[in-house]
Amino acid sequence: MTVTASAIKVWDAESTSNWTTNKGDVYSGWQREGSYCLGDQVSQTSFTEVYDYYGATGSYLNVSGKFVTFWVLLWGSPNTLANAGVGYYLEDSAGNAVILHLGGSDKGGMYYGAYGWQCFSFYADATYLQNNVTYTQSAGSAFPDLTNLEKVGVHFNITSKAVGTSPNVMWDVCYALDYVTITGGSDTTPLTFDDIVSADDTNAWGIISEIETGTYFVQGKFRFGDTTNDTYFVDKGKLVIFKDTWVPDGFHEFDIYRGSANTTVFQLGEKSDSAGINGCVVRAPSDKRFVLDAYTNYDVTSMSAGDVGLYGSSFYYMYQGKLPDSSNGEVLTCNFINSGLLYAYQTTIQGTNFIGSEERALWIPTNHNVSDSNFIGNYVAVYLDTEGDYTFDALIFSGNTYDIENATSGTINVNCVNGSNPTTVLNSGGGTTNIINTVYVTVYVKDKDLNPIENARVWVYNLDDATEIMNTYTDADGVAQTTVNYQGDRNLEIRVRKSSPTEGTRYIPVRTYGTLTSSGFTTTVIMYPDTVAL
């Protein structure tokens, strides 16, 4: 197993060297990483612990676009987030300095271990930080240039009174990360989330923490596999929660990598016949959603069935998903809830629910492999951006604002089979959408002894649309049948007569009612002899 980070170690907190303001002292025994950490006493006041990065390295620090993590241990009581209970110090080469308000008594970090270490983090983008994070200008007049930082540090605002001379705040290693890469494992001994936890325990990148058995906080960008090494990652029955930290919507990522000559297997849950079971739950805050991408960097040339497999798993607040462009990708018995657009490509998707998307739930090509799935309460259930013919196989729609969006300027024909029931369409590109959903309307006419009645006139009327559906006679088997294009449930009126004096027994006319559904309509009418008519 190999877990590596593309990262800058900003400081290691192994000594007080190059800590220039309120630099604290060195402590050992409860450090988060390495052999030591730094600590200080902050009593009913605020301190900024400043590290001279330029003095330590001879170069300026560029953190722009990176994910910055740092560790603190609080034995004193921090002030609130608004009052910068925990903050991060940034100073550029021109002397512009701010303190970012990142945590406090009302907003903690990602916890780790028995001592109570917390990892605080933020996305280092000047525009994002200025628009989303409260900060205090401590020097200069401009926001610091994140590509040219001279000094950085950690800030504490502690409301409790310290006793004696012992420290009540600690801090340890800080990173500026791009991503972590997970490779290795084998078909018989695949990697799991526990392996990533083990690597983070040692390195303290601050990207994952097991908060209880089988439950993980995660944050940042994860790459499973690469284009060279074989990788096997398989886990099941786990709860994975992306942390609510200072990042934009869609920042957190699970990216699956594979080259043309190596193997990458990524599976959540397990396959049982054609169903998915024992899956994982992956969720994020509603405004800090995650991306799952097994398409952009995943070569399907030598892919086998299930190499990317999502089985019996649920995904909450996924910003966007992309699946392999191969039917060997599998999504079985899963749930995508309150999520953004999932690009199916040619992945096999069966028995899956798409629920509550406020945007578009699923994109498919004309040659898709999606079947036996439900779309419930989405704004747009299925998004189509290529004109042509599509087949919907057992795709059931309920409570969506639009079942289909046609984003083209041309014609899309949707052929519905096995109970597929789309009805509402958004032609956002000005095109035309034809829903072709042929269902049978069948009326069986029998006498009281259940013998078929031939030549009974059967009339079926669509009460909602005020149209006649059928007006014909039963055949020798007592059957009257026609087909209609299903465009939503309709209330029906059915009338049956057999009263000609020249054709044997006369029967009392029958009037009944029913409902046309996505499965069509079938009914049996029992007629009784009319002993009064002349």
N, C-alpha and C positions, 0 to 999 in steps of 0.2 A: 504494500500500500504506500502511496505517496500523496500527501496533501501539501501543496506549496502555495505560497501567496506572492502575487505581484504587488509589492508594497515597499514603501519607504518606512524604515524605523525612525521616527522623528526624534524620540528620546527613549532611553532605556531605564532611567531613574535608578541606575546602579551606584551613582555617587552624586555629590553636590556640585561637581565640576560643571561650569558654564550656567549654573542656576544663579542668576544675578540679583534677584529681588525676593526677599522672604523665602530664601532657598531651603529652609528646613534642615533636617538631619537625616542621616542614613539609618534604616532599620532593617533587621533581618528576623525571619521567623514566621512572618505572616504576609510576605510579599506575594504578589499575583504572578510574577514571572521573574526568572533569573534568580539571583542570590539576595537581592536587596530591593527595597522600595524607599521612597522618601516620605517623611512625615513632618507635621508642624502642629502647633497649637494655635487655634483661632477661637478666641473667646469673645462672643457677643460683638463681633465686628466682621469685616470682610478683608481678605488677603488675596492678592494675585501673585502666584508663584511663576516667575518669568524665566524661560530658558533661552539662552543666546545661541540660536541655531547657527548663525553665521560665525560666531566666535568658535563654536565647536567643530565646524566642518570646513570653514573657509569659503562657503558658497551660500547663496540664498536658496530658500526652500520654495518649491513649486508644488502646491497641493491642489491646484485648480482642477476640478473634475473628479477628484478622488473622494473616497469615503474615509473620513478621519474617525478613529476610535481611540479612546484613552480610558484608563481605569482609575477609580477613586474608591476609597474606603472611608466612610463617615461614622465616627463615633460621637461626634457632636450633632446637634439638630440643625439642619440647613434651613435657610429662609425659603420663601416660595420661588417658583420659576420666575415670576414677574420681577422679583428682587435679586435674581441671579444667585440662587442658593448654590448652584454648581454652574460654572461657566468655563469658556475657553478663550484664551487671550491670543490675539493676532496683531502683529505689528510689521509693517512693510519697511523697505529700505528708506522710504521718505519720512518715516516717523509717524505715519497714520496708524492709529491703534484702536481696536475695539475689544470689548468683552462680549462674547455671545452668551445669551441666557439659554442654557440647555437643560437645566434640571433644578430640582428643589424638593421641598417637602411634599408638593403636589404633583411631581413628575419625576419618577425614578429612572434609572438606567436598566440595562440588562444584567441581572444578578448572576453571581457565580460563587459557589463554594460556601463553606461554613462560616468564614469570617465576614461575609457580606459585601465583597467587592462588587462594584457596579461599573459596567461599561457604558459610557456616554458616547454619542456619535453624531455625525452630521455630514451632509453632502456639501463639499467645498466648492460651491459655485456662488460667485458674488451676487448675481441677480437673484438667485433663489434665496440666499441668506438675507439679503436686504428686504425682500418681499414677505418672508415667512418667519423669520426669527427675530425676536427682540434683541437689541444690542445696545451697549453703552459706549459712546465715543469717549475713550480715555486719553487720547492724544491726537493732534492734528485735526483736520476737518473733513477728510474723505474716508470712504471705506477702503481698507487695505487692499493692495494689489496681491491677490492670492498666488500669483506666479513669482513673486519676488519678496518673500517673507524673510525678515531678519530675525525676529524673535517670536516665540510662541509660549504658551503656558496654560496653567490651570487656575481657576478662580474659585474661591470659597466665600460664602456669606453665612456665618454660623450665628444662630440666635441664642444658643445655650452657653452658659458660663463654664469655662474649663476649670478643672480642679487639679491642683498640683502642677507638675511640670510635664506631664505625659502628653504626647500628641493626641489630638482628636480628629485630625484629618490625615489621610495617606493618599499618595498617588503613585502610579506605576506606569508602565510602558505605554507609548503612544505610537500609532501607525497611521499612515496615509495609504489606503489600499485601492487597487484597481479591482481585483477579484482573487478568489482562491480556486485552484484546480485540483480535482480529485481524480486520480488514476490508480489502476491496479486492481487487485482482487482476482477471483477466478470463477469459473462456472460453478464449482463446488463450494467455494468459500467467497461469496461476493461481499463487497463493502456495504456498510450500512451507515446510518446517521451517527451511530456510536463511534465509528472510525474517525469521522470529522470532529466529533467532540474530543476524542483523544488527542488529535493534533492541535486543536485549539487550547486544550488544557496546558499543553507544553509551551506553545508559542504566544498565547494570549492575544491573538489577532482581534478577538471580540466579535466573531461572526456567528457563533453558535454556543448555546448553553443548555444543558439538560436540567430543566427546573424540577422535574420529578420523573420517575421511571417511564420512559416512552413518550415524554412530552418535551419539546424543544422550542426555545426561542432562537430565531435566526435573523440575520440582517446582512444586507450587502448582496454581492454578486457571486454566484457559485457556477463553476464550469465542471460538468461531469464528463470526463474523458477528454481526449485531445485527438489529433490527427495522426498520431504515431503509435501510442501504446494501447494495448488491450485494456479495457476497463469493464468491470462488472459491478454494478450497483443495484442491489435488490433489498428493499425493506418493506415491511408490512405491519399493520396495526399500530402505526405511530401517529402522533399529533404534532404537526409542525406549524408554528405560529411566527409569522414575520412581525418583528418588533415595531411598535409605534415610535419611531425616532424621527430625526430631522432630515427627511429625504422627500423628494417629489413623488407624486403618483407615478407608478410604473418603474421606479428605480430598482427595487429588489428583483433579482433574477435567478432562475434555474435555467442554465443553458446547457444543452446536450451536444457534445462534439463527437465527430467520427470522420476519419479519412476513408479513402477508397480501398486501403489495404489492411486496415486494422478493424477491431471489433469494439463497439461500445454497446453494452446492455444497460438499460435504465428501466427498472420496473418498480412500481409501487403497487403493493397487493399481490395477489396470486390468481392464476387462471384455473377455473374448474369447469371442464367441458367448454361451453361457449359463454360462460358467465365469469364475472370478476368477483372475488371474495377477499375478506381480510385485508381491506385496503387501508390507505392512510388518509388522514384529513390534513389539508394544507389550507391555511387561511391567513388573511392579512387585514389590517385596518381598512375601512372603506375608502379612506383618502390616501392610503399608502400602499396601493395594490402591487402585486408581483407579476412578473412575466415568466411564462414557461415556453421555452423555444427549443424544439427538437427538429427544426427545419433548416434554419439559416446556415448552420455549421455542421449539419448531419448528412453525410454522404450515404445514399441508400444503395449504392452499387452492389454490395455484397450482404445486404441486410437479410436476416432471417426473421421468420414470424415471431413476433413478440419481443424482438430486440429492444424496441421501445414499447412498453406495455403499461397502461394505466388500468388497474383492475380493482373494482369495488371501492374506488377512492372518491373523495369529495373535495372540491376546490371552491373556496369562498373568496370572493373579491379578487379574482384574477384579472389583472389589467388587460392582458392579451395572451393568447396561446397560439403556438404554431406546431403542428404535428408533421411527422415525416411524409414525404411525397411517395408513399408506397403502401400497398394494402397489407404489408407485413407489420406496419404499425398497428397497434391494437388499443382501443379504448372500450372496455366492456363493463357495463353495470356501474357507471360513474355518475356523479352529479357535478354540474357547474352552476353555482348559485351566486346571484348578484355579481356576475362577472362580465368582462368585456368580450370582445370578439375572439372566437376560437376558429383558426384556419384549419379545416379538416384535411385539405389536400386529398390524397388517396388513402389515408389511414382508415382502417376498418373500425367503425363506431357502431356499437349495438347496445341496446338496453340502457341507454343513457338519458339523463334528464337535464334539460337546460331551463333554469328557473330564475325569474326575476331580474333579467338583464335590463338595465335602464338604457342600453344602447342596442347594439346588434349582438345576437347570441352566437350564431354559427355561419361561417362562410363555406360554401362547397363549390367544386368545379362540376362540369357536366358529367364527368366520369367518376363521381364520388362513390364511396362505399359506406354510406350512412343508412342505417335501417333500424326499425323497432325501437324508436326513441320518442321522447315526449318533450314538448315545448310549452312551458306554462308561465304565463304572466310576464312575458318579455315585451319590450318595446317593438323590436323587430326580431322575429324568431330565426328565419333563414335569409341570409343576404346573398344575392346573386348579382354578379357584375359581368357575366359573359352571356351573350344571347345564345339561344339554342334550345335543345330539348333536355329536360331533367326528369328523372323518375324518383318519386317519393314512395318508398316502400315501408309501410307501417309506421309512418311518422304522424304522430297525433298532436294536434294543436288545441290549446285551451287558454282563453283569457289573455291572449297577446293583443297589443294594439294593432300590429300588422304581423300576419303569419309569414308573409313573403315581402321582401323588398327587391324590386327589379331596378338596378342602378344603370341599366343600359338604355340606349335610345332605340333599340330594336325589339324583336319579339322573343319572348320566352314562353315555351310550352311546358307545363308541369303535368306529367302523367302520374296520377295517383293510383296506387295499388295497395291491396291488403289493409284497407281501412284508413288510409291516409286522408286527412280531412282539412287541408288548408282552405281558407275562405277569404281572408282580408289581405289586400295587396296594396303596397306603396310603390307606385311607378315613379321613383325619384328622378330617373333619367329621362323621363318622357316617353318611355317605351310602352309596349303592350304585353300583358301577361295573361295567358290562357290556362286556366286550371281545368284539366281534363280528368274528371273523376267519375267514371262510368260505374253506376250501381244499378242493381235490378230492383224493379217493383213487381212483386209476384203476388197474385191472389189465387188461392185454391178454393174451389167451390164444391161443396159436398152436400149430400142429403143427410137425413137424420141417422141413417145407417152407415154413414161415412163412405158412401159410394160417390165417385165423381159425377158431376153434372155437366154434360156437354151443351154448348150453345147458350149458355147463360151470358147475358150482356153485363159486362163489368165496366164501370165508369169510375175513374180516380181523378180527383180534383185537388190541386195545390191551393189551399186556402190562403196562404201568406202572399203568394205571387199572383193569385187569381188566374191560374192557367190550368188547362186540362192536360193531364199526364197520360191518361189511357182511356180509350173508348173502343172496346173490342169484345169478342166472344170467346168463351172458354173452348179449349180443344177437347179431344176425346178423353184426355186425362183430367178434365175439369180445371185446367190451368189457364189463366190469363197473365201474360207477362210482357213487360217492356223494359227498356233501359233509359236512364236519365243521367244527366251530368250533375253530380252532387255539388252544391254550392252553399251548403249549410243546412242545418236541420229545418224541416218544413212540416207544417201541420197538414194532414191529408183528410179528405172526405172520400169514402168509398161507398158506391151504390151498386147493388147487384139485383137483376131482374131475370125471371124466366116464367113468362106468362102467356106465350103464344098458344092458342087453343089447338093449333095444328101440329104441335110438337110434343104431344103426350102430356105428362103431369105439369100442372101449373104450380108455381111456388109463391109464397108470400115475399114481396120485395124486402130487401135488407139494406139498411143504411148504418154505417159504422164509421169510426174515426181512428186515425193512427198517426204516427210520426215517421217521416223519412229521416234516416240518420246516415252517417258515413258508411254504414254497412248495408244501406238500402232499406227496403221495406218488404216484409212478408207477412201475410195473414191468411187465415183459413175462415171461410164463411160457411156456416151451416144453414141450409134452407129447408123450410118445412112446407109440405103441400098446402095449397090454398083450397080448402074444401068449401069455401063460400062463393068464390068467383064462378060465373057461368061460362 
